[in-house]
Amino acid sequence: MKHGIPTETREVRIIGARCANQETLHDYVARKLNFPDYYGKNLSALADCLSEICVPTKITIAINEYDIDPGMQAYVIRFVQTCAREALVNENLSLSIEHL
């Protein structure tokens, strides 16, 4: 820890199969990333909270496309795209995708 700021990277693993719908996905992510209570549980709010991460954080999204409900597949793609965009602009955030 340097000047009260953690220097170690926080690692967060998000497992896609645990997310049956948009609400459970956002609840799960909010818990894993310690988002504030006012988190809006949508992709815009996700982008806002990811942009505010100020400690080094590596997010791994573990996905098996066969475990994702067909009705959620398009949303999961947009979710991953949102995370990827924020990882490009926030130097404290990195993203990896793991195919299970």
Secondary structure, DSSP 8 states (H G I E B T S, - for coil): -BTTB--S-EEEEEEGGG-SSHHHHHHHHHHHTT--TT--SSHHHHHHHHHT--S-EEEEEEE-GGGS-GGGHHHHHHHHHHHHHHHHH-TTEEEEEEE-
